[in-house]
Amino acid sequence: MVQKILITEKELEGFKNKETKLKTQLAEAKKRLGATAQGSWGGCAAKEQAQQDVRYYTIALADITKTIKKCSLTEKSSDKDTVQVGSRVKLEIDGEVSDYVIGIGQPDDNLPHVSPISPLGKALLGRKTGETISFFTPAGEVNARIVSIGE
């Protein structure tokens, strides 16, 4: 059974935009590859680069398309003070503060993503700023304080 990924409408839109961009980049790379095969554009290095680009965009497009197919839309509540799928959460763990996105986030953001079905994700969902949570990792129990919640 395929595990559904909970995602907000905004996140899904970001993934669809990325998919469209990858399709365009793949078409351009294939066009360059065709031009090098006909000898009308560049030399051996240009052909190798075009081949690498086609492989890269083909794999990236397949990955994002597979991700989109696994997605299930979740309604984001208007309560911005509660952690939910799509929230950006600032956590303090052992005195160190880090930012996380609950869910898969945007395809181009650089924040770590926390699955809502992971131990940390389950501990965070429905909680509010200032609350302390506990969750288990292979290394044992971890306590964290929710510093802030954003979008």
N, C-alpha and C positions, 0 to 999 in steps of 0.2 A: 504494500500500500504506500502511495506517495504521501509524504508529510506535507500538508498545506502550510504555506508561509503567510502569516497574518501581515497585512500591509495596508497603509492608508491610501486614499485616492491620490494624494499628492505624490507619495512615493511611487505608486504605479505609473503615474504620468511621467515621472523622471526616468523610470526604466524604459518606458515606450519611446521617449525622446532619444535615449541612448541607443536603443535598438535601431531607430530610424537613421541616426548618425552613422552607426556601424554599417548598415546596409549601403549607405552612400559611399563610405570609405572603401568597402569591399568592391563595389562597382568600379570605383576609380582605380583601385589597385589592379583589378582584372583588365581594365582598359590599358593601363601601363604595361602589363604583362603581354597583352596582345600586340601592342606597338613594338615591344622589344623582340617578339618572335618574328615580326615582319622586317626587322632590321631598320625600322624607321625612327627608333628612339633609343639613344644610349648604347652602351656596350654590355659586356658580360656582367659588370658590377650592377648596372641598372636592372638587368634581368633578374639577378639573384635577389636584389632588394625587393623588386616587385613580387617575386615568388614568396619571400618571407612575409611581406605585407598581406598577400592573399591568405596564407596559412594563418597568420595572426588574427585577421579580421573574421575569417571563417570560424575559428575556434571561439573568439570573443562573442560573435553573433549567436552561435549555437548555445553558449553558456547563458547569455542574457535571455534568449528566447525560452530556454528550459526553465529559468527562474520565473519568468512572467507566467508561464503555464502553471507553475506550482502556487502562484499567489491567490490568496483569498482576501477580498476587501473586508476591512473592519471599520466600523463607524467610530470616529474619534469623538468622544464626548466633549461638551463645551467646558467641562471642568478642567481648567488648565493647572489646577493645584494638585492634581492626582496623576501619578505615573500611569501611562497607558501606552499602547503600541503607537509608535511615532514620536514619543517624548524624547527629548534630550535631557539626560540626567547627569548632574554633577555629584559624584560620590566621594566620600572621604573614607579611605581604608588604610588603617595603620598610619594615620597622620598625613597621608598623601592624597591629594585631590585629583580626580580624573573625570573626563567627560565620556559619556556613552550614549548611544542611540538604542532605544528599545525597538526591536524589529530589524528590518534589513536596511533602513535608511535610504538615502539617495545613492545612486550608483557612483557618484563622483565625490561624495564627502569622505573625509579622512578620519572620522571618528570610529572607535571600535563599536561594533554592533553586538547587542545582547539579544539572543533569541528569547521570545516570551515564554518558551517552554523549557528553558534552561533553569537550573536551580536559582541563579541570580535573577533571571527574568521573572520567575514565579514569585520570588521574594519581593520584587519591586512593584509589580502590578498592583494598583489600587492604593499605594502608599503615598504619603504627603511629605513635603519639605520638613526637615528637622527630625523625622522618624529614624530610628535605628533598626536595621534589618539584620537577619542572620541567614546564612546559606552554607551549604556544604560543598566542598571541593575535594578532589582526591587527597589534598594535603590536610584536610580537616575543616573544622567550622571556621567561617570568616564572618566578622561583624563589620557593618558599614553604616555610615550616616548619610542620609540624603541631604545634600547641601542646597541644591536648587533643582527646579524642574522647568524646562522650557520646550519650545517647539523647534 
